[in-house]
Amino acid sequence: MGRRATGTVEQLKGSIRLKFTVNGARCVETLELAPTPANLKAAQRLMVRIQDAIRAGAYEREAFFEARAEDKTASGSTTFAEWAEAWLKTWVKANSTKRTYRTAFASSWNPHFGEKKLRDLRASHIKAALAARLKEVKPHTLNNHLSPLRECLRAAVDDKLIADSPAAGIDNLPTQKTEPDPFTREERDLVLAHMQAKFPQQVWNYYVVAFHTGMRPSEQIVARWGDVDWRRRKLRVERARVDGEEKTTKTNRVRYIDLSDAVLAALKRQKAHTFLKEHGHIFENPNTLRPWNNEAQQQIVYFNPTLKALGLRHRDAYQTRHTFATTALMRKVNPAFISKQLGHTTMAMLFQTYGRWLDDADGGTEAQALNAALMGYHEGDALDDEASA
């Protein structure tokens, strides 16, 4: 008596799913095919053949489907591209980061060694890919693409699929660090005055807060009224929005920033626009009356036209953060306080990013002291020379 065989073919958004039972075990297989009428008919025919094999007691998965990634990995036949995709599916970080990582694999690594077996991948293959891509993209981009490659191969080592990571000894490419390009206090005030005169008040309020707190734009667009502590004059920063997705801050830490008189005044003006809104956000797009999805649109509509109208050198709106930091440094605000406001994980980050402005913050006093010390040294040398003569 033959085995009983049943199964279903399901149409998904971008694929087709088969469900059937073999020896009491429920099987689910996904065909990476668009659910067109022709593909659905082909899937039905495949299901008929699977059911015939089940009834005859002769069903073997490999006869109908490609080996699963985990099965191929166990046998050592999985390719790098297959492992990378399997690893990404287990990743639990933000979707925006996952998309960035997938782009790195698709553009820099898979075209060069994606079809190579994971166990056969060598450092020389990665170096060859780097050399080829360096003709097409900047070193900074390739350094960003090396990060997911290292993580992916380190995971393969952790799973004991390979003994060592071929990317472990590959250093980042040398790059010239781009310095901040902040506005002067005079330029900042011109920008804010133009926005106050030419744009809806919400735009002016937004950029007053940006220039006077140093918040990252991705953090500011998701700030909520519930984050404001009016009595203590502080704002809690605990989230960001990147590519429309809300996530934790860049450092995965909650911080509290102090609010100056200018910021408090801007927030009080902003209350008339959004304080009672259901969405709860402090800032919104004055055209749609909805929270900002990202910071790019406001830069295009308001920030860039302001710089053009004022004849100021073009800079991105992230420079509002750098302007806050450099202005505070030049006014001799404690670097530890500035670093805390900015949300740096260490003071070293402040020194590395704004070292030039730290040097200028003393008004040349230290340089003058050094000059005096050296002059004294040379005068001593001269006296010694005269005595010798």
C-alpha contacts under 8 A as a table, 3 or more apart, distances in Angstrom:
res1	aa1	res2	aa2	distance
2	G	55	R	5.09
2	G	56	A	6.20
2	G	57	G	7.79
3	R	54	I	6.61
3	R	55	R	4.29
3	R	56	A	6.85
3	R	57	G	6.99
4	R	54	I	7.71
4	R	55	R	6.01
5	A	20	F	7.61
5	A	21	T	7.03
5	A	22	V	7.84
5	A	51	Q	5.31
5	A	52	D	7.72
5	A	54	I	6.22
5	A	55	R	6.07
6	T	20	F	5.92
6	T	21	T	6.83
6	T	51	Q	6.70
7	G	18	L	7.16
7	G	19	K	5.38
7	G	20	F	4.19
7	G	21	T	7.10
7	G	47	M	6.98
7	G	51	Q	7.45
8	T	18	L	5.82
8	T	19	K	5.24
8	T	20	F	6.61
8	T	47	M	7.73
9	V	16	I	7.08
9	V	17	R	5.86
9	V	18	L	4.78
9	V	19	K	6.61
9	V	40	L	7.85
9	V	43	A	7.00
9	V	44	Q	6.62
9	V	47	M	7.59
10	E	16	I	5.80
10	E	17	R	4.99
10	E	18	L	6.31
11	Q	15	S	6.72
11	Q	16	I	4.97
11	Q	17	R	6.49
11	Q	35	P	5.91
11	Q	40	L	7.70
12	L	15	S	5.16
12	L	16	I	5.50
12	L	17	R	6.95
12	L	35	P	6.95
13	K	34	A	7.92
13	K	35	P	7.46
14	G	32	E	7.49
14	G	33	L	6.89
14	G	34	A	5.16
14	G	35	P	6.48
15	S	30	T	6.91
15	S	31	L	5.89
15	S	32	E	5.04
15	S	33	L	4.84
15	S	34	A	5.03
15	S	35	P	5.68
16	I	30	T	5.78
16	I	31	L	5.13
16	I	32	E	6.73
16	I	33	L	6.26
16	I	34	A	7.10
16	I	35	P	5.90
16	I	40	L	7.40
16	I	43	A	7.73
17	R	28	V	7.02
17	R	29	E	5.74
17	R	30	T	4.40
17	R	31	L	6.07
18	L	28	V	5.73
18	L	29	E	5.14
18	L	30	T	6.24
18	L	31	L	7.77
18	L	43	A	7.92
18	L	47	M	7.44
19	K	26	R	7.37
19	K	27	C	5.72
19	K	28	V	4.66
19	K	29	E	6.58
20	F	26	R	6.05
20	F	27	C	5.33
20	F	28	V	6.72
21	T	24	G	5.88
21	T	25	A	5.39
21	T	26	R	4.52
21	T	27	C	5.64
22	V	25	A	5.20
22	V	26	R	6.57
22	V	27	C	7.06
22	V	54	I	6.63
22	V	59	Y	7.95
33	L	39	N	6.93
34	A	39	N	7.01
35	P	39	N	5.94
35	P	40	L	5.89
36	T	39	N	5.20
36	T	40	L	6.07
37	P	40	L	5.12
37	P	41	K	6.23
38	A	41	K	5.22
38	A	42	A	6.33
39	N	42	A	4.97
39	N	43	A	6.12
40	L	43	A	4.97
40	L	44	Q	6.24
41	K	44	Q	5.03
41	K	45	R	6.34
42	A	45	R	5.09
42	A	46	L	6.23
43	A	46	L	4.97
43	A	47	M	6.17
44	Q	47	M	5.03
44	Q	48	V	6.36
45	R	48	V	5.11
45	R	49	R	6.51
46	L	49	R	5.18
46	L	50	I	6.24
47	M	50	I	4.98
47	M	51	Q	6.12
48	V	51	Q	5.13
48	V	52	D	6.24
49	R	52	D	5.08
49	R	53	A	6.28
50	I	53	A	5.14
50	I	54	I	6.22
50	I	59	Y	6.91
50	I	64	F	7.66
51	Q	54	I	5.01
51	Q	55	R	6.19
52	D	55	R	5.20
52	D	56	A	6.29
53	A	56	A	5.11
53	A	57	G	6.15
53	A	58	A	5.08
53	A	59	Y	4.75
54	I	57	G	5.02
54	I	58	A	6.01
54	I	59	Y	5.06
55	R	58	A	7.68
56	A	59	Y	7.67
59	Y	63	A	7.88
60	E	63	A	5.67
60	E	64	F	7.45
61	R	64	F	5.57
61	R	65	F	5.92
61	R	67	A	7.89
62	E	65	F	5.29
62	E	66	E	6.03
62	E	67	A	6.10
67	A	71	D	6.20
67	A	72	K	6.09
68	R	71	D	5.17
68	R	72	K	6.16
69	A	72	K	5.12
69	A	73	T	5.95
69	A	78	T	6.43
69	A	82	E	6.47
69	A	83	W	7.05
69	A	86	A	7.06
70	E	73	T	4.99
70	E	74	A	6.13
71	D	74	A	5.19
71	D	75	S	6.47
72	K	75	S	5.17
72	K	76	G	6.11
72	K	77	S	5.06
72	K	78	T	4.85
73	T	76	G	4.86
73	T	77	S	5.81
73	T	78	T	4.73
73	T	83	W	7.75
73	T	161	L	7.16
74	A	77	S	7.71
74	A	161	L	7.54
75	S	78	T	7.74
76	G	117	K	7.53
76	G	118	L	7.59
76	G	119	R	6.65
76	G	161	L	7.81
77	S	117	K	6.06
77	S	118	L	7.67
78	T	82	E	6.26
78	T	83	W	6.71
78	T	117	K	5.67
78	T	118	L	6.21
79	T	82	E	5.23
79	T	83	W	6.31
79	T	114	G	6.46
79	T	115	E	5.36
79	T	116	K	5.32
79	T	117	K	4.05
79	T	118	L	5.05
80	F	83	W	5.15
80	F	84	A	6.05
80	F	110	N	7.60
80	F	113	F	7.06
80	F	114	G	5.05
80	F	115	E	6.36
80	F	116	K	6.03
80	F	117	K	5.83
80	F	118	L	4.65
80	F	121	L	7.77
81	A	84	A	5.09
81	A	85	E	6.23
81	A	105	F	7.89
81	A	110	N	5.90
81	A	113	F	7.93
81	A	114	G	4.45
81	A	115	E	6.39
82	E	85	E	5.29
82	E	86	A	6.18
82	E	114	G	7.83
83	W	86	A	5.02
83	W	87	W	6.01
83	W	118	L	7.43
84	A	87	W	5.09
84	A	88	L	6.20
84	A	105	F	7.72
84	A	152	C	6.33
85	E	88	L	5.13
85	E	89	K	6.37
86	A	89	K	5.27
86	A	90	T	6.85
87	W	90	T	5.39
87	W	91	W	6.55
87	W	152	C	6.69
87	W	155	A	7.78
88	L	91	W	5.04
88	L	98	K	7.09
88	L	102	R	7.75
91	W	98	K	7.70
93	K	97	T	6.90
93	K	98	K	6.96
94	A	97	T	5.37
94	A	98	K	6.36
94	A	247	K	6.79
95	N	98	K	4.86
95	N	99	R	6.12
95	N	245	E	7.61
96	S	99	R	5.16
96	S	100	T	6.37
96	S	242	V	6.85
96	S	243	D	6.52
96	S	245	E	7.06
97	T	100	T	4.98
97	T	101	Y	6.17
98	K	101	Y	5.03
98	K	102	R	6.09
99	R	102	R	5.06
99	R	103	T	6.19
100	T	103	T	5.13
100	T	104	A	6.36
101	Y	104	A	5.00
101	Y	105	F	6.45
101	Y	145	H	7.26
101	Y	148	P	5.86
102	R	105	F	5.23
102	R	106	A	6.15
103	T	106	A	5.04
103	T	107	S	5.98
104	A	107	S	5.42
104	A	108	S	5.64
104	A	109	W	7.07
104	A	145	H	5.09
104	A	148	P	7.52
105	F	108	S	5.64
105	F	109	W	4.93
105	F	110	N	5.58
105	F	145	H	7.57
105	F	149	L	7.59
106	A	109	W	6.39
106	A	110	N	5.43
106	A	111	P	6.94
107	S	110	N	6.87
107	S	111	P	6.77
108	S	111	P	6.65
108	S	112	H	7.26
108	S	129	A	7.12
108	S	130	L	7.85
108	S	133	R	6.66
108	S	142	L	7.82
108	S	145	H	7.22
109	W	112	H	5.45
109	W	113	F	6.10
109	W	114	G	6.36
109	W	126	I	7.80
109	W	129	A	6.88
110	N	113	F	5.36
110	N	114	G	3.69
110	N	115	E	7.19
111	P	114	G	5.97
112	H	125	H	7.90
112	H	129	A	5.90
113	F	116	K	5.19
113	F	121	L	7.72
113	F	125	H	7.05
113	F	126	I	8.00
113	F	129	A	8.00
116	K	120	D	6.73
116	K	121	L	6.61
117	K	120	D	5.25
117	K	121	L	6.54
118	L	121	L	5.44
118	L	162	I	7.69
119	R	161	L	7.47
119	R	162	I	5.94
121	L	125	H	6.69
121	L	166	P	6.91
122	R	125	H	5.40
122	R	126	I	6.89
122	R	166	P	5.26
123	A	126	I	5.17
123	A	127	K	6.23
123	A	166	P	4.61
123	A	167	A	5.99
123	A	169	G	7.95
123	A	170	I	7.52
124	S	127	K	5.01
124	S	128	A	6.09
125	H	128	A	5.14
125	H	129	A	6.29
126	I	129	A	5.07
126	I	130	L	6.20
126	I	166	P	7.90
126	I	167	A	7.27
127	K	130	L	4.98
127	K	131	A	6.21
127	K	170	I	7.95
128	A	131	A	5.13
128	A	132	A	6.28
129	A	132	A	5.14
129	A	133	R	6.08
130	L	133	R	5.17
130	L	134	L	5.92
130	L	142	L	7.35
131	A	134	L	5.22
131	A	135	K	7.13
132	A	135	K	5.82
132	A	136	E	7.53
133	R	136	E	5.17
133	R	137	V	6.13
133	R	142	L	7.70
134	L	137	V	5.46
134	L	138	K	6.39
134	L	139	P	6.55
134	L	142	L	7.55
137	V	141	T	6.52
137	V	142	L	7.20
138	K	141	T	5.41
138	K	142	L	6.67
139	P	142	L	5.07
139	P	143	N	6.16
139	P	173	L	5.92
139	P	174	P	7.17
139	P	175	T	6.31
140	H	143	N	5.14
140	H	144	N	6.40
140	H	173	L	7.59
140	H	175	T	6.43
141	T	144	N	5.12
141	T	145	H	6.33
142	L	145	H	4.86
142	L	146	L	6.15
142	L	173	L	7.70
143	N	146	L	5.06
143	N	147	S	6.84
143	N	172	N	5.45
143	N	173	L	6.39
144	N	147	S	5.61
144	N	148	P	7.79
145	H	148	P	6.06
145	H	149	L	6.72
146	L	149	L	5.03
146	L	150	R	6.11
146	L	172	N	7.54
147	S	150	R	5.32
147	S	151	E	6.36
148	P	151	E	5.01
148	P	152	C	5.91
149	L	152	C	5.14
149	L	153	L	6.21
149	L	167	A	7.39
150	R	153	L	5.33
150	R	154	R	5.95
150	R	165	S	7.69
150	R	167	A	5.78
150	R	168	A	6.87
151	E	154	R	5.05
151	E	155	A	6.17
152	C	155	A	5.23
152	C	156	A	6.54
153	L	156	A	4.92
153	L	157	V	6.41
153	L	165	S	5.54
153	L	166	P	7.62
153	L	167	A	7.25
154	R	157	V	5.06
154	R	158	D	6.26
154	R	164	D	8.00
154	R	165	S	6.00
155	A	158	D	4.91
155	A	159	D	6.20
156	A	159	D	5.11
156	A	160	K	6.23
156	A	161	L	5.29
156	A	162	I	6.05
156	A	165	S	7.84
157	V	160	K	4.86
157	V	161	L	5.84
157	V	162	I	5.14
157	V	163	A	5.83
157	V	164	D	5.99
157	V	165	S	6.49
158	D	161	L	7.67
159	D	162	I	7.89
160	K	163	A	6.39
162	I	165	S	7.18
164	D	168	A	7.88
165	S	168	A	5.36
166	P	169	G	7.10
167	A	170	I	5.33
179	E	353	T	7.23
180	P	319	Q	7.05
180	P	322	H	6.28
180	P	353	T	7.43
180	P	354	Y	7.72
181	D	315	R	7.30
181	D	319	Q	6.33
181	D	322	H	7.25
182	P	319	Q	5.23
182	P	320	T	6.91
182	P	322	H	5.34
182	P	323	T	4.54
182	P	326	T	7.26
183	F	186	E	7.83
183	F	187	E	5.62
183	F	188	R	5.79
183	F	319	Q	7.25
183	F	320	T	7.53
183	F	323	T	5.53
184	T	187	E	5.10
184	T	188	R	6.10
184	T	323	T	7.19
184	T	327	T	7.56
185	R	188	R	5.04
185	R	189	D	6.22
185	R	327	T	7.00
186	E	189	D	5.21
186	E	190	L	6.28
187	E	190	L	5.04
187	E	191	V	6.21
187	E	312	L	7.93
188	R	191	V	5.18
188	R	192	L	6.31
188	R	211	F	7.61
189	D	192	L	5.17
189	D	193	A	6.04
190	L	193	A	5.13
190	L	194	H	6.15
190	L	310	L	7.75
191	V	194	H	5.26
191	V	195	M	6.31
191	V	306	T	6.55
191	V	307	L	7.16
191	V	310	L	7.66
192	L	195	M	5.11
192	L	196	Q	6.11
192	L	204	W	6.39
192	L	207	Y	7.04
192	L	208	V	6.84
193	A	196	Q	5.08
193	A	197	A	6.29
194	H	197	A	5.20
194	H	198	K	5.95
194	H	306	T	6.82
195	M	198	K	5.26
195	M	199	F	5.30
195	M	200	P	7.90
195	M	203	V	6.80
195	M	204	W	5.30
195	M	302	Y	7.83
195	M	306	T	7.14
196	Q	199	F	6.16
196	Q	200	P	7.46
196	Q	201	Q	6.41
196	Q	203	V	7.78
196	Q	204	W	5.20
199	F	203	V	6.37
199	F	204	W	7.20
199	F	302	Y	7.67
200	P	203	V	5.67
200	P	204	W	7.09
200	P	286	P	7.05
201	Q	204	W	5.18
201	Q	205	N	6.17
202	Q	205	N	5.06
202	Q	206	Y	6.08
202	Q	270	Q	6.47
202	Q	273	H	7.50
202	Q	283	F	7.31
202	Q	284	E	7.72
202	Q	286	P	6.61
203	V	206	Y	5.13
203	V	207	Y	6.41
203	V	286	P	7.69
203	V	302	Y	7.63
204	W	207	Y	5.42
204	W	208	V	6.14
205	N	208	V	5.22
205	N	209	V	6.41
205	N	266	A	4.99
205	N	267	L	7.07
205	N	269	R	7.30
205	N	270	Q	6.53
206	Y	209	V	5.37
206	Y	210	A	6.27
206	Y	266	A	7.73
206	Y	283	F	6.86
207	Y	210	A	4.66
207	Y	211	F	5.97
208	V	211	F	5.37
208	V	212	H	6.08
208	V	262	A	7.29
208	V	263	V	6.57
208	V	266	A	6.71
209	V	212	H	5.20
209	V	213	T	5.82
209	V	262	A	7.85
209	V	263	V	5.30
209	V	266	A	6.90
210	A	213	T	5.68
210	A	214	G	5.83
210	A	215	M	6.09
210	A	216	R	7.94
210	A	217	P	7.51
210	A	220	Q	7.56
210	A	320	T	5.93
210	A	321	R	6.76
211	F	214	G	6.06
211	F	320	T	4.86
211	F	321	R	6.38
211	F	323	T	6.60
211	F	324	F	5.62
212	H	260	S	7.37
212	H	262	A	7.41
212	H	263	V	6.53
212	H	324	F	5.82
213	T	257	I	7.41
213	T	258	D	7.80
213	T	259	L	7.13
213	T	263	V	7.62
213	T	321	R	7.40
213	T	324	F	6.53
213	T	341	Q	7.31
213	T	342	L	7.96
214	G	320	T	6.54
214	G	321	R	3.93
214	G	322	H	6.93
214	G	323	T	7.59
214	G	324	F	5.20
214	G	325	A	6.76
214	G	341	Q	7.27
214	G	342	L	6.00
215	M	219	E	6.36
215	M	220	Q	6.10
215	M	321	R	6.07
215	M	342	L	6.55
216	R	219	E	5.21
216	R	220	Q	6.31
216	R	318	Y	7.00
216	R	321	R	6.48
217	P	220	Q	5.05
217	P	221	I	6.27
217	P	295	E	6.13
217	P	317	A	7.90
217	P	318	Y	6.71
218	S	221	I	5.80
218	S	222	V	7.20
218	S	240	A	4.95
218	S	241	R	5.13
218	S	242	V	6.26
218	S	294	N	6.89
218	S	295	E	6.57
219	E	222	V	5.74
219	E	223	A	6.51
219	E	237	V	6.99
219	E	238	E	7.86
219	E	239	R	6.00
219	E	240	A	4.25
219	E	241	R	6.61
219	E	249	T	7.06
220	Q	223	A	5.20
220	Q	240	A	7.52
220	Q	283	F	7.96
221	I	240	A	7.57
221	I	241	R	7.21
221	I	281	H	7.86
221	I	282	I	7.91
221	I	283	F	6.25
221	I	284	E	7.63
221	I	291	P	7.22
221	I	292	W	5.90
221	I	293	N	7.79
221	I	294	N	7.17
221	I	295	E	7.11
222	V	239	R	6.94
222	V	240	A	6.13
222	V	241	R	6.48
222	V	281	H	6.26
222	V	282	I	7.65
222	V	283	F	7.65
222	V	291	P	7.60
222	V	292	W	7.74
223	A	227	D	6.81
223	A	237	V	7.12
223	A	239	R	7.75
223	A	281	H	5.89
223	A	282	I	5.90
223	A	283	F	7.41
224	R	227	D	5.38
224	R	228	V	7.42
224	R	280	G	5.58
224	R	281	H	4.24
224	R	282	I	5.06
225	W	228	V	5.58
225	W	275	F	6.88
225	W	280	G	6.09
225	W	281	H	6.14
225	W	282	I	5.53
226	G	229	D	7.90
226	G	280	G	7.61
227	D	235	L	5.53
227	D	236	R	4.96
227	D	237	V	7.32
228	V	233	R	7.62
228	V	234	K	6.15
228	V	235	L	4.65
228	V	236	R	6.57
229	D	232	R	5.61
229	D	233	R	5.68
229	D	234	K	5.15
229	D	235	L	6.04
229	D	236	R	7.92
230	W	233	R	4.94
230	W	234	K	6.76
231	R	234	K	7.99
233	R	258	D	6.02
233	R	259	L	5.32
233	R	260	S	7.76
233	R	264	L	7.76
234	K	256	Y	6.09
234	K	257	I	5.43
234	K	258	D	4.64
234	K	259	L	5.49
235	L	256	Y	5.45
235	L	257	I	5.33
235	L	258	D	6.66
235	L	259	L	7.06
236	R	254	V	7.05
236	R	255	R	5.92
236	R	256	Y	4.55
236	R	257	I	6.63
237	V	249	T	7.75
237	V	254	V	5.69
237	V	255	R	5.32
237	V	256	Y	6.05
237	V	257	I	7.46
238	E	248	T	6.21
238	E	249	T	5.88
238	E	252	N	7.92
238	E	253	R	6.66
238	E	254	V	4.48
238	E	255	R	6.65
239	R	246	E	6.90
239	R	247	K	5.67
239	R	248	T	4.38
239	R	249	T	4.86
239	R	254	V	7.88
240	A	246	E	5.68
240	A	247	K	5.40
240	A	248	T	5.74
240	A	249	T	5.32
240	A	250	K	7.71
241	R	244	G	5.90
241	R	245	E	5.26
241	R	246	E	4.28
241	R	247	K	6.07
241	R	293	N	7.37
241	R	294	N	6.64
242	V	245	E	5.28
242	V	246	E	6.51
242	V	247	K	7.58
242	V	294	N	6.41
243	D	293	N	7.31
243	D	294	N	6.22
244	G	293	N	5.06
244	G	294	N	6.07
248	T	251	T	7.84
248	T	252	N	5.39
248	T	253	R	7.51
249	T	252	N	4.89
249	T	253	R	6.27
249	T	254	V	7.40
250	K	253	R	7.79
251	T	343	G	7.57
251	T	344	H	7.73
251	T	345	T	7.01
255	R	340	K	7.81
255	R	341	Q	7.82
255	R	343	G	6.61
256	Y	341	Q	7.36
257	I	340	K	7.64
257	I	341	Q	5.16
258	D	341	Q	7.19
259	L	262	A	7.96
259	L	263	V	5.74
259	L	264	L	6.26
260	S	263	V	5.22
260	S	264	L	6.25
261	D	264	L	5.15
261	D	265	A	6.13
262	A	265	A	5.19
262	A	266	A	6.30
263	V	266	A	5.06
263	V	267	L	6.20
264	L	267	L	5.07
264	L	268	K	6.16
265	A	268	K	5.13
265	A	269	R	6.32
266	A	269	R	5.13
266	A	270	Q	6.13
267	L	270	Q	4.86
267	L	271	K	6.28
267	L	282	I	7.96
268	K	271	K	5.28
268	K	272	A	7.61
269	R	272	A	6.06
269	R	273	H	7.85
270	Q	273	H	5.40
270	Q	274	T	6.57
270	Q	275	F	7.42
270	Q	282	I	7.21
270	Q	283	F	7.70
271	K	274	T	5.54
271	K	275	F	4.54
271	K	276	L	7.82
271	K	282	I	7.70
272	A	275	F	6.41
274	T	277	K	5.09
274	T	280	G	7.34
274	T	281	H	7.00
274	T	282	I	6.07
274	T	283	F	7.03
274	T	284	E	7.57
275	F	280	G	7.02
275	F	281	H	7.91
275	F	282	I	6.92
276	L	280	G	7.37
277	K	280	G	5.74
277	K	281	H	7.72
279	H	290	R	7.90
279	H	291	P	7.50
281	H	284	E	6.99
281	H	291	P	6.47
283	F	291	P	6.32
283	F	292	W	7.35
284	E	288	T	7.92
284	E	289	L	5.80
284	E	290	R	5.23
284	E	291	P	4.07
284	E	292	W	5.43
285	N	288	T	5.50
285	N	289	L	5.27
285	N	290	R	5.62
285	N	291	P	5.91
285	N	292	W	5.59
285	N	298	Q	7.82
286	P	289	L	5.13
286	P	290	R	7.67
292	W	295	E	6.92
294	N	297	Q	6.91
295	E	298	Q	5.84
295	E	299	Q	6.61
296	A	299	Q	5.28
296	A	300	I	6.41
297	Q	300	I	5.15
297	Q	301	V	6.15
298	Q	301	V	5.13
298	Q	302	Y	5.57
298	Q	303	F	6.73
299	Q	302	Y	5.49
299	Q	303	F	4.51
299	Q	304	N	5.82
299	Q	316	D	7.56
299	Q	317	A	6.39
300	I	303	F	6.28
300	I	304	N	5.62
300	I	305	P	7.35
301	V	304	N	6.93
301	V	305	P	6.81
302	Y	305	P	5.67
302	Y	306	T	6.24
303	F	306	T	5.22
303	F	307	L	6.56
303	F	317	A	6.84
304	N	307	L	5.31
304	N	308	K	6.32
304	N	314	H	7.21
304	N	315	R	8.00
304	N	316	D	7.83
305	P	308	K	5.02
305	P	309	A	6.01
306	T	309	A	5.12
306	T	310	L	6.21
307	L	310	L	5.20
307	L	311	G	6.00
307	L	312	L	4.99
307	L	313	R	6.88
307	L	314	H	6.36
308	K	311	G	5.09
308	K	312	L	6.25
308	K	313	R	7.86
308	K	314	H	7.46
309	A	312	L	7.83
315	R	319	Q	6.85
316	D	319	Q	6.01
317	A	320	T	5.81
318	Y	321	R	5.71
318	Y	322	H	7.15
319	Q	322	H	4.85
319	Q	323	T	5.92
320	T	323	T	4.96
320	T	324	F	6.33
321	R	324	F	5.28
321	R	325	A	6.52
322	H	325	A	5.10
322	H	326	T	6.09
323	T	326	T	5.29
323	T	327	T	5.82
324	F	327	T	5.34
324	F	328	A	6.12
325	A	328	A	5.28
325	A	329	L	6.22
325	A	338	I	6.60
325	A	342	L	7.85
325	A	354	Y	7.90
326	T	329	L	4.99
326	T	330	M	6.08
326	T	354	Y	7.03
326	T	357	W	6.15
327	T	330	M	5.18
327	T	331	R	6.26
328	A	331	R	5.09
328	A	332	K	6.40
328	A	333	V	5.37
328	A	338	I	7.23
329	L	332	K	4.98
329	L	333	V	5.52
329	L	334	N	7.52
329	L	335	P	6.91
329	L	338	I	7.88
329	L	357	W	6.64
329	L	358	L	6.24
329	L	361	A	6.02
330	M	333	V	7.58
330	M	357	W	6.73
330	M	358	L	7.36
330	M	360	D	7.03
330	M	361	A	4.50
330	M	362	D	7.78
331	R	361	A	7.01
332	K	361	A	6.15
332	K	362	D	7.54
333	V	337	F	7.34
333	V	338	I	7.15
334	N	337	F	5.37
334	N	338	I	6.51
335	P	338	I	5.01
335	P	339	S	6.08
335	P	347	M	7.82
335	P	350	L	7.64
336	A	339	S	5.16
336	A	340	K	6.27
336	A	347	M	6.67
337	F	340	K	5.13
337	F	341	Q	6.28
338	I	341	Q	5.09
338	I	342	L	6.25
339	S	342	L	5.17
339	S	343	G	6.18
339	S	344	H	5.48
339	S	346	T	7.60
339	S	347	M	6.18
339	S	350	L	6.11
340	K	343	G	5.15
340	K	344	H	6.35
341	Q	344	H	7.99
344	H	347	M	6.90
344	H	349	M	6.37
344	H	350	L	7.20
345	T	349	M	7.39
346	T	349	M	5.75
346	T	350	L	7.58
347	M	350	L	5.35
347	M	351	F	6.61
348	A	351	F	5.09
348	A	352	Q	6.02
349	M	352	Q	5.13
349	M	353	T	6.05
350	L	353	T	5.29
350	L	354	Y	5.76
350	L	355	G	7.40
351	F	354	Y	5.40
351	F	355	G	4.81
351	F	358	L	7.45
352	Q	355	G	5.63
354	Y	357	W	5.46
354	Y	358	L	6.29
355	G	358	L	4.99
355	G	359	D	6.25
356	R	359	D	5.16
356	R	360	D	6.44
357	W	360	D	4.95
357	W	361	A	5.98
358	L	361	A	5.12
358	L	362	D	7.62
359	D	362	D	6.70
359	D	364	G	7.99
360	D	363	G	5.69
360	D	364	G	6.47
361	A	364	G	7.75
362	D	365	T	5.58
362	D	366	E	6.80
364	G	367	A	5.15
364	G	368	Q	6.13
365	T	368	Q	5.16
365	T	369	A	6.24
366	E	369	A	4.98
366	E	370	L	6.15
367	A	370	L	5.06
367	A	371	N	6.10
368	Q	371	N	4.99
368	Q	372	A	6.15
369	A	372	A	5.11
369	A	373	A	6.20
370	L	373	A	5.06
370	L	374	L	6.20
371	N	374	L	5.16
371	N	375	M	6.04
372	A	375	M	5.04
372	A	376	G	6.19
373	A	376	G	5.23
373	A	377	Y	6.39
374	L	377	Y	4.96
374	L	378	H	6.30
375	M	378	H	5.19
375	M	379	E	6.12
376	G	379	E	5.12
376	G	380	G	6.23
377	Y	380	G	5.20
377	Y	381	D	6.44
378	H	381	D	4.93
378	H	382	A	6.28
379	E	382	A	5.01
379	E	383	L	6.32
380	G	383	L	5.15
380	G	384	D	6.25
381	D	384	D	5.11
381	D	385	D	6.19
382	A	385	D	5.02
382	A	386	E	6.26
383	L	386	E	5.12
383	L	387	A	6.25
384	D	387	A	5.13
384	D	388	S	6.21
385	D	388	S	5.08
385	D	389	A	6.28
386	E	389	A	5.10
